[in-house]
Amino acid sequence: MPAFHIPPSWSIDERLATPESTYLDRRQIVRALGLGAIGLAMPSLACAQQQPAGGAAGAGPSLRPAVGDGYDDLFPAPRNASYTIGDRKVTDATIEGSYNNYYEFTTAKDQVWRLAESYVARPWTIEVEGKVKKERTLDLDDVFRRFKLEERVYRFRCVERWAMQVPWTGFPLRALIDHCEPDPSARYVRFDTVLDKPKMPGVREQPWYPWPYTEALRLDEARHPLAFVAVGSYGKPMPMQHGAPLRLALPWKYGYKSVKSIVKIRFTKRRPGTFWNDLQPSEYGFYSNVEPHKPHPRWSQQWEQDIGTQETRKTLPYNGYEKEIGGLYDGSET
């Protein structure tokens, strides 16, 4: 009797995986650059090998809010109907919760939630510094209770060519920026992810990375109405694997720009360095807008695959937000 293989609903089409020849060429390039292990550990489209997985006996991933129950009274927040995803389906919470990039815990997407589920993101502080009227420290109440929360459903597009649709709860990033009172000379804003070596095995096991993880935006990008500070997902405060207690959601950019678990905000006059752009600028641009027509050194960005529905579709310019965001750019940004 012939054997049939029925792939799980969340598996990624093997046609989108990095070809072996490309991977081997990449090893040669890494050696030539003298990057050693650091280059080999950079993100690659290994989706077919890193499939989302629930727990034993069909149990799903832990979606426990990392801040506990102290802010349950704020959820679910009202949905803002101005932010929709057309005829796409919201990705199932168990699939999205078991397929994450969070290198501070592990590079294995299906194992992040297991290593992060016991992490408690409370208390928490965010340092505000640089070109500001007054440097200050924010706490969780400043983030959860100072601003009016709403839910927005956004498309999400990873540079690895997988995509999903997520209902985020939060508030416009520009509200947080205005609260920080940047100096008129500030032109950029940088965000740092938490660096907790004792509780984050990925930091200990990958010491070659220039931790902490950092990302940055031009200030006019950060003030755009689409730029969002997320403190929840799927109607609840976020689990740690989503980037609790607060992260960015920038739906027109590749996912690594939406920095997780923010502990520092710094306003600068000059463009700051960022984690992946400093390591490999030919693959990870400072702007990293979703622009399918721009060539990528390892794989075409013209196609994507939905991790929930398995639909393979053409990538939309700016991930479908071209009408809203296109005026910020002249097309030369990388």
C-alpha positions as CSV (number, residue, x, y, z in Angstrom):
1,M,0.0,0.0,0.0
2,P,1.4,3.4,-0.9
3,A,2.3,5.7,2.0
4,F,0.8,9.2,2.0
5,H,2.3,12.1,3.9
6,I,-0.3,14.7,5.1
7,P,1.6,17.7,6.3
8,P,0.3,19.6,9.4
9,S,-1.6,22.8,8.7
10,W,1.2,25.0,9.8
11,S,4.1,23.4,7.8
12,I,5.9,25.6,5.2
13,D,6.0,24.7,1.5
14,E,9.4,23.1,0.9
15,R,9.7,25.2,-2.3
16,L,10.3,28.2,-0.1
17,A,13.2,26.6,1.8
18,T,16.7,27.8,1.1
19,P,18.3,25.5,-1.5
20,E,21.2,23.4,-0.3
21,S,23.5,25.1,-2.9
22,T,22.6,28.5,-1.6
23,Y,23.2,27.4,2.0
24,L,26.6,26.0,1.1
25,D,27.5,29.2,-0.8
26,R,26.5,31.1,2.3
27,R,29.0,29.1,4.4
28,Q,31.7,30.0,2.0
29,I,30.7,33.7,2.1
30,V,30.6,33.6,5.9
31,R,34.1,32.2,6.1
32,A,35.4,34.7,3.6
33,L,34.0,37.5,5.7
34,G,35.6,36.1,8.8
35,L,32.3,35.9,10.6
36,G,32.6,32.3,11.7
37,A,29.8,31.1,13.9
38,I,28.0,34.5,14.0
39,G,27.3,34.4,10.2
40,L,26.1,30.8,10.3
41,A,23.6,31.7,13.0
42,M,22.0,34.5,11.0
43,P,18.3,34.0,10.1
44,S,17.8,31.7,7.2
45,L,14.6,30.4,5.6
46,A,14.7,27.1,7.4
47,C,11.0,27.1,7.9
48,A,10.5,23.6,6.6
49,Q,12.8,22.3,9.3
50,Q,11.6,24.6,12.1
51,Q,7.9,23.8,12.1
52,P,5.6,25.0,14.9
53,A,4.8,22.4,17.4
54,G,2.4,22.3,20.3
55,G,3.1,20.4,23.5
56,A,2.9,16.7,24.1
57,A,-0.4,14.9,23.4
58,G,-1.6,17.7,21.2
59,A,-1.4,20.4,23.8
60,G,-0.9,23.9,22.4
61,P,1.7,26.5,23.3
62,S,1.6,28.4,26.5
63,L,-0.1,31.8,25.9
64,R,0.0,32.9,29.5
65,P,0.4,36.7,29.9
66,A,3.9,37.4,30.9
67,V,2.8,40.3,33.1
68,G,0.3,38.1,35.0
69,D,-3.3,39.2,35.7
70,G,-2.6,42.8,36.9
71,Y,-4.0,44.4,33.7
72,D,-6.8,42.0,32.8
73,D,-9.3,44.8,33.4
74,L,-8.0,46.5,30.2
75,F,-8.7,43.5,27.9
76,P,-10.2,43.0,25.5
77,A,-9.8,46.5,24.1
78,P,-12.2,47.8,21.4
79,R,-11.2,47.0,17.9
80,N,-10.3,49.9,15.6
81,A,-12.2,49.0,12.4
82,S,-9.9,51.3,10.3
83,Y,-7.2,48.6,10.4
84,T,-8.3,45.5,8.5
85,I,-6.7,42.8,6.5
86,G,-9.2,42.4,3.7
87,D,-10.2,38.8,3.0
88,R,-7.2,37.3,4.8
89,K,-7.9,35.2,7.9
90,V,-6.5,36.0,11.4
91,T,-3.8,33.4,12.1
92,D,-4.9,31.0,14.8
93,A,-3.4,32.0,18.2
94,T,-1.9,28.5,18.8
95,I,-0.1,28.6,15.5
96,E,1.2,32.1,16.0
97,G,2.1,31.3,19.6
98,S,4.2,28.4,18.6
99,Y,6.1,29.9,15.7
100,N,8.3,32.7,16.8
101,N,11.7,34.3,16.2
102,Y,13.2,35.3,19.6
103,Y,16.9,34.6,19.4
104,E,17.5,35.5,23.1
105,F,15.7,32.3,24.0
106,T,16.6,30.1,21.0
107,T,16.9,30.1,17.2
108,A,14.4,27.2,17.0
109,K,11.0,28.8,16.2
110,D,9.0,26.0,17.6
111,Q,10.8,26.0,21.0
112,V,10.7,29.7,21.9
113,W,7.5,29.4,23.8
114,R,8.7,26.5,25.9
115,L,11.8,28.4,27.0
116,A,9.9,31.7,27.5
117,E,6.7,30.5,29.2
118,S,8.1,30.8,32.7
119,Y,9.5,34.3,32.2
120,V,7.8,36.9,34.3
121,A,7.9,40.4,32.8
122,R,6.8,42.2,35.9
123,P,8.1,44.5,37.3
124,W,9.5,46.2,34.2
125,T,11.1,49.5,33.4
126,I,11.9,51.4,30.2
127,E,14.7,54.0,30.2
128,V,14.1,57.1,28.0
129,E,17.3,58.9,27.2
130,G,19.3,60.9,24.5
131,K,17.8,63.9,22.8
132,V,14.9,64.5,25.1
133,K,13.6,67.3,27.2
134,K,14.1,65.2,30.3
135,E,15.5,61.6,30.7
136,R,13.1,59.4,32.6
137,T,12.1,55.9,33.6
138,L,8.7,54.4,32.6
139,D,7.1,51.5,34.4
140,L,4.3,49.2,33.3
141,D,1.5,51.5,34.5
142,D,3.0,54.2,32.3
143,V,2.7,51.8,29.3
144,F,-0.6,50.0,30.0
145,R,-2.7,52.7,31.8
146,R,-1.5,56.1,30.5
147,F,-2.6,55.5,26.9
148,K,-6.0,54.4,25.6
149,L,-5.7,50.8,24.3
150,E,-7.3,49.6,21.1
151,E,-7.1,46.5,19.0
152,R,-5.7,46.5,15.4
153,V,-5.5,43.6,13.1
154,Y,-2.2,43.8,11.1
155,R,-0.5,41.8,8.4
156,F,2.9,40.5,9.5
157,R,5.6,39.6,7.0
158,C,8.9,38.0,7.9
159,V,12.0,38.5,5.8
160,E,12.1,34.6,5.7
161,R,9.0,34.8,3.5
162,W,6.4,33.5,5.9
163,A,3.4,35.6,6.8
164,M,0.6,35.8,9.3
165,Q,-2.2,38.1,10.5
166,V,-2.3,39.2,14.1
167,P,-4.8,41.1,16.3
168,W,-2.5,43.4,18.4
169,T,-3.7,45.4,21.4
170,G,-1.9,48.7,22.1
171,F,-1.6,52.3,21.2
172,P,0.0,54.5,18.5
173,L,3.8,54.8,18.9
174,R,3.5,58.6,18.4
175,A,1.6,58.9,21.7
176,L,4.6,57.3,23.5
177,I,7.1,59.5,21.6
178,D,5.1,62.6,22.4
179,H,5.1,61.6,26.1
180,C,8.9,61.2,26.0
181,E,9.2,64.8,24.7
182,P,12.1,64.5,22.2
183,D,14.3,67.4,21.5
184,P,13.7,69.2,18.1
185,S,17.1,68.0,17.0
186,A,16.1,64.4,17.3
187,R,15.7,62.6,14.0
188,Y,15.9,59.0,15.0
189,V,14.7,56.8,17.8
190,R,16.4,53.5,18.8
191,F,14.8,50.7,20.9
192,D,16.7,48.1,23.0
193,T,15.4,44.6,23.8
194,V,15.9,43.2,27.3
195,L,19.2,41.4,27.9
196,D,18.7,38.9,30.7
197,K,21.5,36.3,30.4
198,P,20.5,34.2,33.4
199,K,17.0,33.7,32.1
200,M,17.6,33.7,28.4
201,P,19.5,30.6,27.2
202,G,20.0,31.9,23.7
203,V,22.1,34.8,25.0
204,R,24.4,32.4,26.8
205,E,24.6,29.9,23.9
206,Q,25.2,32.6,21.3
207,P,27.8,34.9,22.8
208,W,29.1,36.0,19.4
209,Y,26.1,38.2,18.8
210,P,26.4,41.9,19.7
211,W,23.7,41.8,22.4
212,P,21.4,43.5,23.2
213,Y,19.1,43.4,20.2
214,T,18.5,46.9,18.9
215,E,16.3,48.5,16.2
216,A,15.6,52.0,15.1
217,L,13.3,54.2,13.1
218,R,13.5,57.6,11.5
219,L,11.4,59.8,13.7
220,D,8.8,60.5,11.0
221,E,8.3,56.8,10.5
222,A,7.8,56.3,14.2
223,R,5.2,59.1,14.3
224,H,3.2,57.6,11.4
225,P,-0.3,56.4,12.5
226,L,0.5,52.8,11.5
227,A,3.4,52.5,13.9
228,F,2.0,50.8,17.0
229,V,3.1,49.8,20.4
230,A,1.7,46.4,21.2
231,V,1.1,45.3,24.8
232,G,-1.3,42.5,24.0
233,S,-2.4,40.0,21.4
234,Y,-5.5,38.0,20.8
235,G,-7.4,40.0,23.3
236,K,-5.0,39.5,26.3
237,P,-1.7,40.8,27.5
238,M,1.1,39.1,25.5
239,P,2.9,35.9,26.3
240,M,6.6,36.3,26.4
241,Q,7.3,34.7,23.0
242,H,5.3,37.6,21.4
243,G,7.6,40.2,23.0
244,A,6.0,41.0,26.3
245,P,5.4,43.3,27.9
246,L,5.7,45.8,25.0
247,R,6.9,45.6,21.5
248,L,6.5,47.4,18.2
249,A,4.2,46.4,15.4
250,L,5.3,47.9,12.1
251,P,3.2,46.1,9.5
252,W,4.8,47.7,6.4
253,K,8.3,46.5,7.4
254,Y,9.9,43.0,7.7
255,G,9.2,41.5,11.1
256,Y,12.7,41.9,12.6
257,K,12.1,45.7,12.7
258,S,9.3,45.2,15.2
259,V,11.5,45.0,18.2
260,K,10.4,42.9,21.2
261,S,10.5,43.4,25.0
262,I,11.6,47.0,25.0
263,V,13.7,48.3,27.9
264,K,15.3,51.4,26.5
265,I,14.2,54.2,24.1
266,R,17.0,56.6,22.9
267,F,16.4,59.6,20.7
268,T,19.4,60.6,18.5
269,K,20.4,63.2,15.9
270,R,22.4,60.7,13.8
271,R,21.2,57.4,12.5
272,P,22.0,54.8,15.1
273,G,23.3,51.3,14.3
274,T,20.9,48.4,14.6
275,F,21.5,44.7,15.3
276,W,21.0,43.0,11.9
277,N,21.9,45.9,9.7
278,D,25.3,46.2,11.5
279,L,25.9,42.5,11.1
280,Q,24.9,41.9,7.5
281,P,23.7,45.2,5.7
282,S,23.4,43.5,2.3
283,E,20.5,41.4,3.7
284,Y,19.1,43.4,6.5
285,G,18.6,47.0,5.6
286,F,18.1,49.9,8.0
287,Y,14.6,50.6,6.6
288,S,13.7,47.1,5.6
289,N,10.3,48.0,4.1
290,V,8.5,45.1,2.4
291,E,9.4,45.8,-1.2
292,P,9.0,42.7,-3.4
293,H,10.7,44.2,-6.5
294,K,14.0,44.8,-4.6
295,P,16.4,41.8,-5.1
296,H,17.6,39.9,-2.1
297,P,21.0,38.1,-2.1
298,R,19.6,34.8,-1.0
299,W,15.9,34.5,-2.0
300,S,13.3,36.4,-3.9
301,Q,10.8,38.4,-1.8
302,Q,8.1,38.3,-4.5
303,W,6.3,35.5,-2.8
304,E,5.2,34.6,0.7
305,Q,3.4,31.8,2.5
306,D,0.8,32.1,5.2
307,I,1.7,29.9,8.1
308,G,-2.0,29.4,9.0
309,T,-3.7,28.8,5.7
310,Q,-0.6,27.6,3.7
311,E,-1.6,29.9,0.9
312,T,1.2,31.0,-1.3
313,R,0.7,34.5,-2.7
314,K,2.4,37.4,-4.2
315,T,4.0,39.8,-1.8
316,L,2.3,43.2,-1.7
317,P,4.4,46.4,-1.8
318,Y,4.8,47.7,1.7
319,N,2.9,44.5,2.8
320,G,-0.3,46.0,1.5
321,Y,0.1,49.4,3.2
322,E,1.5,51.3,0.2
323,K,-1.4,53.8,0.1
324,E,-0.9,54.7,3.8
325,I,2.9,54.6,4.0
326,G,4.3,55.2,0.6
327,G,4.6,59.0,1.0
328,L,7.3,58.6,3.6
329,Y,9.8,57.2,1.0
330,D,11.3,58.0,-2.3
331,G,12.2,54.4,-3.2
332,S,16.0,54.7,-2.6
333,E,15.8,53.4,1.0
334,T,17.3,50.1,1.9
